[in-house]
Amino acid sequence: MQQHRPYLMRYALLQLRNADHAEDVVQETLLAALEGRAKFAGNSSLKTWLTGILKYKILDVIRRKSREQPLAPGSDDDESGTVDALFKRDGHWQEMPATWGNPDEALQNKKFWEMFELCSKLMPERTARVFMLREVMEMSTEEICQELAITPTNLWVILHRARLALRECLEIKWFGGVRK
């Protein structure tokens, strides 16, 4: 199990953006896996099973944090102007998105995932959290709205902004840059 620890730490850091919290959930995950190893039927890989446990540990931290203090609303205002700058008044792109070549190949590249992590860290915390809950942890709209106390409309606006921010960042740092 220890060989999967670096992957679990990266995953937890992406979600929580706090090294102490990430360390805690990874430790809790490994402990839960040791205690529940008899439940591991081998229907999936060990890494997949550990990631599943980790997701629930991360959700527990997110729930606890959302009860303790609300997400900072100010970051949305700053981000809104950035998003608006991408489009003309008629809703068309200022600059058309660059061609991404073969995205399937990029998904197999370790460096791509490093750039993805970097781009996620550059987003405002609230935006990144919503994106990760939806796209990585595959939570439903209802679950996310309940966890973060936001409306479905707000959720979809945040997801739209997250996707635009990721597109722009990946175009600059991956698809438009030097890839090795």
N, C-alpha and C positions, 0 to 999 in steps of 0.2 A: 504493500500500500504506500509505503514511503516514497517510492519512485514517482508516484502521481502527485506528490505534494507541491512541486513547483507549478504544475498546471492548475491545481486547485487554488493556489495562492493568486495566480494571475487572474483567474476567473473571479475570485472573491474581490480582489482589488478593483477590477473593472466595475463590479456591481456596487461596492460600498465606498470606494474612494477614500479609504481610511485603512492604513496598514495594521493598526491595532485591532480594529474590528475584523479585518480579513484574517489575520492570524488566529483570532479567537474562533471564528466560524470554521476554519480549516481544522483546528485542533478538535473542536466539537464534532466535526464530520468524521475525522479519523477515529475518535473515541467511539462514536455511535456505530461506525462500521465494525470496529473490533468487538463491541458488545453484541452486535447483531449479525456477526459473520455466519451464523447458522441459517439465517434467513436468505443469504445470497445463494440463489439457485443456479447461477451460472448461465441464465438465459440471455444475459447481456455481458459486455466486457466489464472488468473490474472498474475501469475508468468511468464508464457510463453509470454504473451503480453508485460510485462515489460522488459523481457530479449530481446525480439525483438527490442524494442526501444533502449535499452542499446547498442546492437550490432552496430546500426547506429551511436550512439554517440561516441562509441569507434573508429569506422572507421574514423569519422571526426578528432579525435585527432591524429590517426596514419597518416592520410593524411597530416595534418598540420605539424607534427613532421618530416615526410619524406621530406617535402618541405624545412623545416628550416635547417636540417642537415642530411647528409647521415648516414646510418648505419655503424658502425665500421667494416671495413673489416678484421682487424687483428685477430679477434676472430676465424675466420674460420681456420686459419693456425694452431692454437693451438689445435683445435678440430680435425683436420685431423689426427694428430699423435695419438690421443687417439682412434679414430675409427680404424686406421690401426692396432693398438695393439690388437684388438679383433680377428684378423684373421691371419691365417698362410699364407705363401707365395703363396700356391696353392688356396687361397680363402676360405678355410674351417675354421670353428670356432676354435679358440684356445681352448675354453671350450664350450661344447654344452650348449645351454640355459637350465635353470632349468625347470622342469615341473611346470606349473602354476596351477595345480589342476583344479578347476572350475572357470574360469574367470567371468562367469555370476554372480556367488555369490559375487565375489569381487566388481563388479560394483554396487551392492546393499548396500555395506558397507560404512558407512560414513568415517571410518578410512582410507579406501582405497583412497577415494577422497582427504583426507588430505595429504596422501603420494604422490598422483599424483600432487597436487599443489606444494608440496615441491620439487619434482623432476623437475617440470617445472621451478621453480625458480632457480634451480641449473644449468640449461642449459644456454649457452650464450644468451643474449637478442635477437639477430637476429634470432637464431635458434628457440627459443621459440615463437617468434612473427610469424614466417612463419608457424610453426606447428599449432598454435592456429588459425591463419587466415584460414588455409586449413581444419583442422580436427574439430575445435569447431565452427568457424563462417561459415564454409562450403562455402568459397569463391572459385571461379574457378581459374585454373592456370593462365588464362589471366588476371583476376582481380588482383591477387596477384602480378604478374610480373609487371603490370602497376603501382600499388600502391607503390611497393618497388624498382622499376627500376632495376629489375633483369631479367635474361633470364630464359626460362623454364628449361633448363638444370641445371642452378644454383639452381632453386627452388627445383628440384627433388633431387639434391645432399643434400641440406639443410634438406629436409624432411627425407631422408634416415638417415642422421646423428641424427636428432631429435628422430626418432623412435629407433635407436640403443641406444642412451643415455637414453631414457625413459625405454627401456627394461632392461638395466643394472641397472639403479637406482631402478626400481620397484622390480627387482629380489632381490636386496640387502635389500631394506627397507620394502618391503611388502611380496613378495612371499617366500623369503628365511629367513625372520625374524619372529619375534613373532607377531602374529595378535590378537588383542583384540578388 
